[in-house]
């Protein structure tokens, strides 16, 4: 019986890098709500989403080729296709589709359930740690903040579009499943190469769905507005290349509960951008919701991680012979 080989864990990134990563995901993905709404004004939803992810993936893959020949095995392509299907088709694609009929307030409310799905699915399906009571408190508090932010008066009294609401809930579950699976999947390295292959696979899947849904005949180049094209360009560069790559990196260096806090912060960013760009009023209700949401993020980030027991000395861990 021999001693197990010593495995040196990867060094933890500096705190400032993790904070900067969360800042990118919080701000950029908060702004993509507005960009998606502008994009689908003259572009069909699955077509727009497919173009967004495929173009972004090809740009990243070309960058990888300039740095050397990327090595991606068939098994890794299958894994990235599964992740891309869950996150980009099931998650982002369904949100784009649903926002054609569902009021923005209700969409934000349903997307705000992502952290709950993150923690629940990580615990039940991926053998993650059992959530602490303080984590559950933070999750419930964050959900309450979203409820305050997008309450009935923000829904404008519009009837609920049942298929759209169901699609949004499916999108939340699909995004959480894809994110959690990506933490364990056999993905290419480094992270930006994994992002590239995932975007390419997800973009192809989205365009295949657009073709099957009959969206291609509805695309008339002369009818596509410059607003929609500008929104698509922003989604490609900022929402996909920058934010998704950062998000996938955070999945490797932080906890699911902490990462999922972006779903609470994104609606706040969307409201602030609406106030700044569209002149929407910053009401006391918005201020209260923001305070509740920020408190929830602080609780989850600072106290949500279960302390680990002291590590057993490596030399005392036997290996099978």
JOCORPE-V744510 format. One line per field, one symbol per residue. ss: DSSP state (@ for helix, = for strand, . for the rest). phi: phi as a letter, one per 20 degrees, with the letter a starting at -180 (. if undefined). A space follows every 10 residues. Layout:
# JOCORPE-V744510
ss->???
phi->???
This chain:
# JOCORPE-V744510
ss->..=....... ....@@@@@@ @@@@@@@@@@ @@@@@@@@@. ....@@@@@@ @@@@@@@@@@ @@@@@@.... ...@@@@@@@ @@@@@@@@@@ @@@@@@@@.. ...@@@@@@@ @..@@@@@@@ @@@@...... ..@@@@@@@@ @@@@@@@@@. .@@@@..... .@@@@@@@@@ @@@@@@@@@@ @@........ @@@@@@@@@@ @@@@@@@@@@ @@...@@@.. @@@..@@@@@ @@@@@@@@@@ @@@@@@@@@@ @@@..@@@@. .@@@@@@@@@ @@@@@@@@.. ...@@@@@@@ @@@@@@@@@@ @@@....... ...@@@.=.. .
phi->.dffffdeff fffggfffff ffffffffff efgfffffff fccfffffff fgffffffff ffffffepff dcefffffff ffffffeeef effffgffff ceggffffff ffeggffgff fffeddlfff ffffffffff fffffffffd fgfeemmfff eggfffffff ffffffffff fffdfeefcf ffffffffff ffffffffff ffemfgfeed gfefffffff fffffffefd ffffffffff fedcegffff fffeegffff ffffffedmf feegffffff ffffffffff feceeffefg ffgffeefcf d
